[in-house]
Amino acid sequence: MAAVAGRLRRPPSGTVIQGPNKKPSLPMNMSSLFRIREKINHRLAQRARVRMVDACITPIHGPAMTCLADDQVALVIVGRDVGYFLDHHIRHHVKLGVSHIVYVDNGSTDDSVAIAKRFDNVTVARCTADFRDHQNQIRYFANTKFLKGGWRLAIDPDELLDYPGSDRIDLPELTRRMTARGHTALVAQMLDMVYDGPVAETDGMDFAEAERRFDRFSLRNIAEKPYDSEFLKIILDHNRATNPDIRFLFGGLRRTAFGEQCCLTKHALFKMERGVVPHPHPHVTSGVTCTDFSALLRHYKFAGNVLARERKLLAENRIRHGETRLRVGRFETEDDLNLGDYAEHRDPQLDFLIEQGFLRASEAALRMLA
């Protein structure tokens, strides 16, 4: 009886029984409990932020929901005081074949909202959430709140998309060809376009004129990381790259002129389907299969009255990174700064950019685009 009683004794308080024939484990230590509690609190805080941003985005013009066909592309823009870029930006991409536009305005004091309202097939929304703290959530809802199905072309107003065959293959046809090959996203590389002359000379140019006259660019001082590197690994682990030659690129002309460590690579075009999460990072979408060629985003950050725009960004404290401060510091000390001095090439042709390795395209991709 004593032996039986010994086997039936209750274990010490805090001991966890793991099953028959297993030794009792030690009590969970306090650091493990703390980590679990912190993880739970972090998730709850994230959900609260998501709900808050969702409530802060409201439609003010156009349809509150648009259902896209499988091959249709919606242009999705988030902006504040982007009136300088907006009209020409939208017209450029409508010409490429976008069928609907979503513009989410984050508190503009210029004519951005009025410009967006001029277009057919547009949804304009107002967002009151702080862009500095909630950029990713704002971009997520811009892509999901007013649209179902189809594809998203989610880029910034100072960028213009181009891709091999764009003069013959519009965006719906491109998405059909990508879908037929099981591809759901297009990686694009940003190329900073600059004017050959003092930056102050460009203040009076509208964006359409700037596109013509900002014809200089640089391929120097560009660093790269493999797509499957540790960079944003948590997000990119959910993606598949069909061409290992397509890399994440950093730096370029802005690194040379200002010392910026800027990322040049974006998932510009993606199919909105189950498992896809738009913009957990401003440049990256999760849950996609990237096609085997990369596209070009001609980037006109320095068009218009750039110094006034950059000073306003600093005054409003809307950006977390320090790149804006680097640029403003250089502009303010050099009134005659000519960014063309840092640009060794002129008039970017896609064939040349592929030949130089800035853009990549597999043989299968080139056949698809022929």
C-alpha positions in Angstrom: 0.0 0.0 0.0 2.8 2.4 0.8 4.2 1.9 -2.8 0.8 2.6 -4.3 0.4 5.7 -2.2 3.7 6.9 -3.3 2.7 6.6 -7.0 -0.5 8.5 -6.3 1.0 11.5 -4.5 0.2 14.9 -6.1 3.2 16.5 -7.8 4.7 19.7 -6.4 2.7 22.9 -7.1 3.7 24.4 -10.6 4.9 21.1 -12.1 3.5 20.3 -15.5 2.6 16.6 -16.2 3.4 15.9 -19.9 1.8 12.5 -20.3 2.2 8.9 -19.3 5.7 7.6 -18.8 7.2 11.2 -19.0 9.0 13.0 -16.3 7.4 16.1 -14.9 8.8 19.3 -16.5 10.1 22.2 -14.5 7.8 25.2 -14.0 7.7 27.8 -16.8 10.2 30.6 -15.9 9.2 34.2 -15.6 11.1 35.3 -18.7 9.1 32.9 -20.9 5.9 34.2 -19.5 7.0 37.8 -20.1 7.8 37.1 -23.7 4.4 35.4 -24.3 2.7 38.4 -22.7 4.6 40.9 -24.8 3.8 39.0 -27.9 0.1 38.9 -27.1 0.1 42.6 -26.2 1.9 43.4 -29.5 -0.7 41.6 -31.5 -3.5 43.2 -29.7 -1.9 46.7 -30.3 -1.5 45.9 -34.0 -5.2 44.9 -34.3 -6.2 48.1 -32.6 -4.1 50.2 -35.0 -5.6 48.4 -37.9 -9.1 49.0 -36.7 -8.3 52.7 -36.0 -6.9 53.2 -39.5 -9.8 51.4 -41.1 -12.2 53.8 -39.4 -10.1 56.8 -40.5 -10.4 56.2 -44.2 -13.7 57.3 -45.7 -14.8 57.7 -49.3 -15.7 61.2 -50.4 -16.1 60.8 -54.2 -16.9 57.9 -56.6 -17.9 54.3 -55.8 -17.3 52.9 -52.4 -16.6 49.5 -53.9 -15.5 48.4 -57.4 -15.3 44.8 -58.4 -12.5 44.2 -61.0 -12.3 41.4 -63.6 -9.4 39.0 -63.4 -7.3 41.0 -65.9 -8.2 44.5 -64.8 -5.8 46.8 -63.1 -6.6 49.5 -60.6 -4.1 52.3 -60.0 -3.8 52.9 -56.2 -2.2 56.1 -54.9 -1.7 57.4 -51.4 -0.7 61.1 -51.2 -0.6 64.4 -49.5 -0.1 67.7 -51.4 0.8 65.8 -54.6 -1.2 68.0 -57.0 1.9 68.8 -58.9 2.3 65.1 -60.0 -1.2 63.8 -59.9 -2.8 64.7 -63.3 0.1 63.6 -65.4 0.7 60.5 -63.3 -2.9 59.3 -63.7 -3.0 60.1 -67.4 0.2 58.1 -68.0 -1.2 55.0 -66.4 -4.7 55.3 -67.8 -2.9 55.2 -71.2 -1.2 52.0 -70.1 -4.6 50.4 -69.4 -5.7 50.9 -65.8 -9.5 50.7 -65.5 -10.0 52.3 -62.1 -8.2 54.7 -59.8 -8.2 54.9 -56.0 -6.7 58.0 -54.5 -6.4 58.2 -50.7 -5.6 61.7 -49.6 -3.8 62.1 -46.3 -4.7 65.7 -45.5 -3.7 67.8 -48.5 -3.8 71.6 -48.5 -3.3 71.9 -52.2 -5.6 70.9 -55.1 -4.8 67.1 -55.0 -8.4 66.1 -54.2 -9.9 68.4 -56.9 -7.5 67.0 -59.5 -8.3 63.4 -58.7 -12.1 64.0 -58.9 -11.7 65.1 -62.5 -11.2 61.6 -63.7 -13.7 59.0 -64.6 -13.7 55.6 -62.8 -12.1 57.1 -59.7 -12.7 56.6 -56.0 -11.3 59.4 -53.8 -11.0 58.8 -50.1 -9.9 60.9 -47.1 -7.6 59.5 -44.5 -7.0 61.3 -41.2 -4.5 58.7 -39.7 -0.9 59.8 -39.1 1.1 58.7 -42.1 4.3 58.6 -40.0 3.0 56.0 -37.6 0.5 54.1 -39.8 1.9 54.2 -43.4 1.7 50.4 -43.9 -1.9 50.2 -42.6 -2.9 53.1 -44.8 -1.4 51.5 -47.9 -3.1 48.2 -47.0 -6.6 49.7 -46.8 -6.0 51.8 -49.9 -5.6 48.5 -51.8 -8.3 46.5 -50.1 -11.1 48.8 -48.8 -12.6 50.0 -52.1 -11.6 47.2 -54.5 -12.3 43.5 -55.0 -10.5 41.1 -57.3 -8.2 42.1 -60.2 -4.7 43.6 -59.9 -3.2 46.6 -58.2 -0.7 49.1 -59.6 0.4 50.5 -56.2 3.1 53.2 -56.8 3.8 56.8 -55.7 2.7 59.9 -57.6 6.2 60.9 -58.6 6.8 57.5 -60.4 5.9 56.4 -63.9 5.8 52.8 -64.9 7.4 51.3 -68.1 8.0 47.7 -69.1 9.3 45.9 -72.2 6.6 45.9 -74.8 4.5 48.6 -73.2 3.9 50.3 -76.6 2.1 47.1 -77.7 1.0 45.2 -74.6 -1.4 47.1 -72.3 -1.7 46.2 -68.6 -4.7 43.9 -69.0 -2.9 41.9 -71.7 0.2 41.8 -69.5 -1.8 40.5 -66.5 -3.4 37.8 -68.8 0.1 36.6 -69.9 1.5 36.6 -66.4 -1.6 34.7 -65.1 -1.2 32.1 -67.8 2.3 31.4 -66.4 1.3 31.3 -62.8 2.8 34.7 -61.9 1.0 37.2 -59.7 3.4 40.1 -59.2 5.9 42.3 -61.1 9.0 43.7 -59.5 9.9 47.2 -60.6 13.2 49.1 -60.1 13.2 52.9 -59.4 15.5 55.0 -61.5 16.1 58.5 -60.3 15.6 60.9 -63.2 17.3 64.4 -62.9 17.7 67.6 -64.9 21.0 68.7 -66.2 21.2 72.1 -64.6 20.6 73.9 -61.3 17.7 72.4 -59.4 16.2 75.8 -59.0 15.7 76.2 -62.7 13.0 73.4 -62.7 10.6 75.2 -60.2 8.3 76.4 -63.0 8.1 73.2 -65.0 4.9 71.2 -64.8 5.2 67.4 -64.5 4.7 66.7 -68.2 7.5 69.0 -69.1 9.7 67.6 -66.4 9.2 64.1 -67.7 10.7 65.3 -71.0 13.5 67.4 -69.6 14.6 65.2 -66.7 16.4 62.8 -68.9 19.6 62.1 -67.0 20.2 59.1 -64.8 23.0 57.0 -63.1 23.7 53.3 -62.7 26.6 53.9 -60.4 26.8 53.2 -56.7 24.0 50.7 -56.7 24.2 47.8 -54.1 22.1 44.7 -54.4 20.8 41.8 -52.3 19.4 38.5 -53.5 15.7 38.3 -53.4 15.9 35.5 -50.8 18.4 37.3 -48.6 17.8 38.3 -44.9 16.3 41.6 -46.0 12.7 41.6 -45.0 12.9 37.8 -44.7 9.7 37.5 -42.6 7.7 39.0 -45.4 9.6 37.6 -48.4 9.5 34.0 -47.1 5.8 34.0 -48.2 6.8 35.0 -51.8 8.3 33.1 -54.7 10.9 34.6 -57.1 10.8 32.8 -60.5 14.0 34.6 -61.7 16.9 34.5 -59.2 18.7 37.2 -61.1 16.1 39.8 -60.0 17.6 41.5 -56.9 16.7 44.1 -54.3 18.6 47.3 -55.3 19.8 50.2 -53.1 21.4 53.6 -53.5 22.2 54.8 -56.9 22.2 58.6 -57.7 20.8 59.5 -54.3 23.5 57.6 -52.5 26.2 59.4 -54.6 24.7 62.9 -54.1 23.2 62.7 -50.6 24.5 59.5 -48.9 21.1 57.9 -48.8 20.7 54.2 -48.3 17.4 54.1 -50.2 15.7 50.9 -51.5 15.0 51.1 -55.2 12.9 47.9 -55.5 9.1 47.6 -55.3 6.4 45.1 -55.9 4.6 47.6 -58.2 2.0 45.4 -59.7 0.3 42.5 -58.0 -2.8 40.3 -58.2 -5.2 40.7 -55.2 -6.2 37.2 -54.3 -6.4 35.0 -51.2 -3.3 35.1 -49.1 -1.9 38.3 -50.5 -1.1 41.1 -48.0 -0.4 44.5 -49.6 2.4 46.5 -48.1 3.4 45.1 -44.8 6.5 47.2 -45.9 6.0 50.3 -48.1 7.9 48.6 -51.0 6.8 45.0 -50.6 3.7 42.9 -50.8 3.5 39.4 -49.3 2.0 36.2 -50.7 2.9 36.7 -54.4 4.8 34.8 -57.1 7.1 37.3 -58.9 7.3 37.1 -62.7 10.7 36.6 -64.4 11.4 40.1 -65.6 11.6 43.4 -63.9 9.9 46.7 -64.9 11.1 50.3 -64.7 9.8 53.1 -62.4 11.1 56.4 -63.7 11.3 58.4 -60.4 10.9 62.2 -60.5 11.5 63.1 -56.9 13.4 66.2 -57.8 10.8 67.7 -60.2 8.8 70.8 -59.3 9.7 73.0 -56.3 11.6 70.2 -54.6 13.1 72.3 -51.8 9.8 73.7 -50.7 8.2 70.3 -50.8 11.0 68.7 -48.7 11.0 71.5 -46.2 7.3 71.0 -45.7 7.8 67.3 -45.1 10.4 68.1 -42.4 8.2 70.7 -40.8 5.2 68.3 -40.6 7.5 65.5 -39.3 5.7 63.0 -41.5 8.6 60.7 -42.4 10.6 58.4 -40.1 13.7 58.0 -42.1 16.4 60.7 -42.3 16.8 60.9 -46.0 14.7 64.1 -46.4 16.9 65.9 -43.9 20.0 64.8 -45.9 18.6 66.3 -49.1 17.4 69.5 -47.6 20.8 70.1 -45.9 22.5 69.8 -49.3 20.0 71.9 -51.2 20.3 74.7 -48.6 24.0 74.9 -48.7 24.3 74.7 -52.5 21.9 77.0 -54.4 23.3 76.0 -57.7 23.3 72.2 -57.1 23.2 70.3 -60.4 22.2 66.7 -60.0 23.1 66.1 -63.7 26.7 66.2 -62.6 26.0 62.8 -60.9 24.3 61.3 -63.9 26.5 59.6 -66.5 23.6 58.4 -68.8 20.9 60.1 -70.8 17.4 58.9 -72.0 16.8 55.5 -70.4 16.0 52.8 -72.9 14.7 49.5 -71.5 17.0 47.4 -73.7 20.0 49.3 -72.4 18.9 48.9 -68.8 18.5 45.1 -69.3 21.9 45.0 -71.0 23.5 46.8 -68.1 21.8 44.5 -65.5 19.7 47.2 -63.9 16.6 45.4 -65.2 16.4 41.6 -65.7 14.5 39.4 -68.1 14.7 35.7 -68.7 14.6 34.3 -72.2 11.1 33.0 -71.4 10.0 36.5 -70.4 11.4 38.0 -73.5 9.5 35.5 -75.6 6.3 36.3 -73.6 6.8 40.0 -74.2 7.6 39.8 -77.9 
